[in-house]
């Protein structure tokens, strides 16, 4: 039977996270496993009003096929926001609307990667990128993350040794670690990349979700000719519409557009129009501020509970935004051992090994704080603390 499948799909496993989420649905389970936005913060009434307005103003035209690039009004809005928020001069004609950032990764892989091409990946790295690029038979070159960003000596050695075609990064509140590249780290990365033929994919789904600290410079500003920028409305407006985008230089944009046309003709144009109407009629920054405040409180509650309930030998990151905390267990203790014990106590998380391309087991794991209320976070961390003390003490 295996002989009927294409080589590109035979070695790519199911998403480990999706399998864990099945466990998380059990009754009374407290799950820190997902990476879901808080449903209570979706702008439901504003989106209802935007939907009605789109029907009233555009009529049946909004239900017709549309162009592959995406709705121009939405691309113009995105370009203006980049200019106003980050000082980036981006032409709307260089923005391609995609079916979420995940399709952006797929289109980039389809456009740039041949079998065996080298891809630099953060370690730990985003599971969705690992899965997307694995389909195109990439050879991953993992580079470890430190608390201030990517490990510069290892990155330099990797760039020199392999001349990779792509370097995939989530520099703001990284998934899974919550780590942000500090400004000095970004400047050093830009210096290493700028005179190479490596394209840095700057995936930025969490950049607006900063609770503390200061905003950092985009790689698109530091090395514009070497950067492909991914964005999404999934974390700030609504995830189910699956509206994301790629910003790419003209030669690559043209090839991405061909790949997009071959993939799905165009992203849901009705959803694009609804999102655009919502953005035109509402203050997105005011809505984001509500999200920041809520997630900041949840982050603080989780960090405080970890400090209070976990053994001191368990290290945790200190995210300044985003949705995740990354934890490191004492050497020799498997995260899967903790996971199996935690499930019995009705608390779930994601063990660290799926976020690496070269490990079958790790002493690391990820916790999500965005989709639970403060009280549930405290109960869940108490349960997990009990498990950890039983295994470590």
ChimeraX attribute file (.defattr): number of C-alpha atoms within 10 A of each C-alpha:
attribute: neighborCount
match mode: 1-to-1
recipient: residues
	/A:1	4
	/A:2	7
	/A:3	7
	/A:4	7
	/A:5	9
	/A:6	10
	/A:7	13
	/A:8	14
	/A:9	12
	/A:10	12
	/A:11	11
	/A:12	16
	/A:13	9
	/A:14	9
	/A:15	13
	/A:16	14
	/A:17	18
	/A:18	12
	/A:19	10
	/A:20	17
	/A:21	17
	/A:22	9
	/A:23	16
	/A:24	21
	/A:25	12
	/A:26	12
	/A:27	8
	/A:28	10
	/A:29	16
	/A:30	22
	/A:31	26
	/A:32	25
	/A:33	23
	/A:34	22
	/A:35	19
	/A:36	16
	/A:37	22
	/A:38	17
	/A:39	13
	/A:40	9
	/A:41	16
	/A:42	17
	/A:43	15
	/A:44	13
	/A:45	9
	/A:46	14
	/A:47	20
	/A:48	12
	/A:49	14
	/A:50	22
	/A:51	18
	/A:52	13
	/A:53	16
	/A:54	21
	/A:55	16
	/A:56	10
	/A:57	10
	/A:58	11
	/A:59	11
	/A:60	10
	/A:61	12
	/A:62	17
	/A:63	12
	/A:64	8
	/A:65	13
	/A:66	16
	/A:67	12
	/A:68	19
	/A:69	24
	/A:70	22
	/A:71	20
	/A:72	18
	/A:73	15
	/A:74	21
	/A:75	22
	/A:76	17
	/A:77	15
	/A:78	19
	/A:79	20
	/A:80	18
	/A:81	14
	/A:82	14
	/A:83	13
	/A:84	11
	/A:85	10
	/A:86	15
	/A:87	13
	/A:88	16
	/A:89	14
	/A:90	20
	/A:91	16
	/A:92	18
	/A:93	17
	/A:94	19
	/A:95	26
	/A:96	26
	/A:97	32
	/A:98	27
	/A:99	18
	/A:100	23
	/A:101	25
	/A:102	19
	/A:103	21
	/A:104	27
	/A:105	23
	/A:106	22
	/A:107	23
	/A:108	23
	/A:109	22
	/A:110	18
	/A:111	19
	/A:112	15
	/A:113	20
	/A:114	14
	/A:115	12
	/A:116	12
	/A:117	17
	/A:118	22
	/A:119	26
	/A:120	24
	/A:121	26
	/A:122	27
	/A:123	20
	/A:124	22
	/A:125	25
	/A:126	21
	/A:127	17
	/A:128	17
	/A:129	20
	/A:130	22
	/A:131	18
	/A:132	21
	/A:133	22
	/A:134	22
	/A:135	20
	/A:136	22
	/A:137	20
	/A:138	21
	/A:139	19
	/A:140	22
	/A:141	20
	/A:142	20
	/A:143	22
	/A:144	17
	/A:145	21
	/A:146	14
	/A:147	15
	/A:148	14
	/A:149	23
	/A:150	25
	/A:151	17
	/A:152	18
	/A:153	9
	/A:154	14
	/A:155	22
	/A:156	15
	/A:157	12
	/A:158	18
	/A:159	20
	/A:160	12
	/A:161	9
	/A:162	13
	/A:163	16
	/A:164	20
	/A:165	18
	/A:166	25
	/A:167	23
	/A:168	20
	/A:169	22
	/A:170	26
	/A:171	28
	/A:172	28
	/A:173	26
	/A:174	30
	/A:175	28
	/A:176	26
	/A:177	31
	/A:178	26
	/A:179	27
	/A:180	27
	/A:181	23
	/A:182	18
	/A:183	16
	/A:184	12
	/A:185	17
	/A:186	22
	/A:187	16
	/A:188	13
	/A:189	22
	/A:190	20
	/A:191	13
	/A:192	16
	/A:193	20
	/A:194	17
	/A:195	10
	/A:196	14
	/A:197	13
	/A:198	20
	/A:199	21
	/A:200	26
	/A:201	24
	/A:202	22
	/A:203	24
	/A:204	19
	/A:205	24
	/A:206	23
	/A:207	21
	/A:208	20
	/A:209	22
	/A:210	23
	/A:211	20
	/A:212	11
	/A:213	9
	/A:214	10
	/A:215	14
	/A:216	16
	/A:217	16
	/A:218	21
	/A:219	21
	/A:220	22
	/A:221	14
	/A:222	16
	/A:223	19
	/A:224	20
	/A:225	16
	/A:226	22
	/A:227	25
	/A:228	23
	/A:229	21
	/A:230	25
	/A:231	23
	/A:232	25
	/A:233	19
	/A:234	19
	/A:235	22
	/A:236	23
	/A:237	23
	/A:238	20
	/A:239	17
	/A:240	10
	/A:241	18
	/A:242	21
	/A:243	25
	/A:244	23
	/A:245	25
	/A:246	27
	/A:247	25
	/A:248	25
	/A:249	19
	/A:250	14
	/A:251	9
	/A:252	15
	/A:253	21
	/A:254	15
	/A:255	16
	/A:256	24
	/A:257	20
	/A:258	15
	/A:259	18
	/A:260	26
	/A:261	15
	/A:262	11
	/A:263	13
	/A:264	12
	/A:265	16
	/A:266	21
	/A:267	28
	/A:268	20
	/A:269	20
	/A:270	20
	/A:271	17
	/A:272	23
	/A:273	23
	/A:274	23
	/A:275	22
	/A:276	21
	/A:277	21
	/A:278	22
	/A:279	18
	/A:280	14
	/A:281	13
	/A:282	14
	/A:283	10
	/A:284	13
	/A:285	12
	/A:286	10
	/A:287	15
	/A:288	18
	/A:289	16
	/A:290	12
	/A:291	25
	/A:292	20
	/A:293	14
	/A:294	17
	/A:295	26
	/A:296	23
	/A:297	16
	/A:298	24
	/A:299	26
	/A:300	16
	/A:301	18
	/A:302	23
	/A:303	20
	/A:304	13
	/A:305	18
	/A:306	21
	/A:307	15
	/A:308	13
	/A:309	18
	/A:310	20
	/A:311	18
	/A:312	13
	/A:313	12
	/A:314	17
	/A:315	16
	/A:316	20
	/A:317	15
	/A:318	19
	/A:319	26
	/A:320	20
	/A:321	25
	/A:322	31
	/A:323	29
	/A:324	27
	/A:325	26
	/A:326	23
	/A:327	21
	/A:328	18
	/A:329	21
	/A:330	14
	/A:331	11
	/A:332	8
	/A:333	16
	/A:334	18
	/A:335	23
	/A:336	19
	/A:337	13
	/A:338	21
	/A:339	19
	/A:340	13
	/A:341	18
	/A:342	20
	/A:343	20
	/A:344	11
	/A:345	17
	/A:346	18
	/A:347	25
	/A:348	27
	/A:349	25
	/A:350	25
	/A:351	25
	/A:352	25
	/A:353	20
	/A:354	22
	/A:355	27
	/A:356	21
	/A:357	19
	/A:358	12
	/A:359	10
	/A:360	9
	/A:361	16
	/A:362	20
	/A:363	20
	/A:364	25
	/A:365	26
	/A:366	24
	/A:367	24
	/A:368	27
	/A:369	30
	/A:370	25
	/A:371	21
	/A:372	20
	/A:373	15
	/A:374	19
	/A:375	11
	/A:376	16
	/A:377	24
	/A:378	20
	/A:379	14
	/A:380	24
	/A:381	25
	/A:382	18
	/A:383	19
	/A:384	25
	/A:385	20
	/A:386	16
	/A:387	21
	/A:388	19
	/A:389	13
	/A:390	12
	/A:391	12
	/A:392	13
	/A:393	7
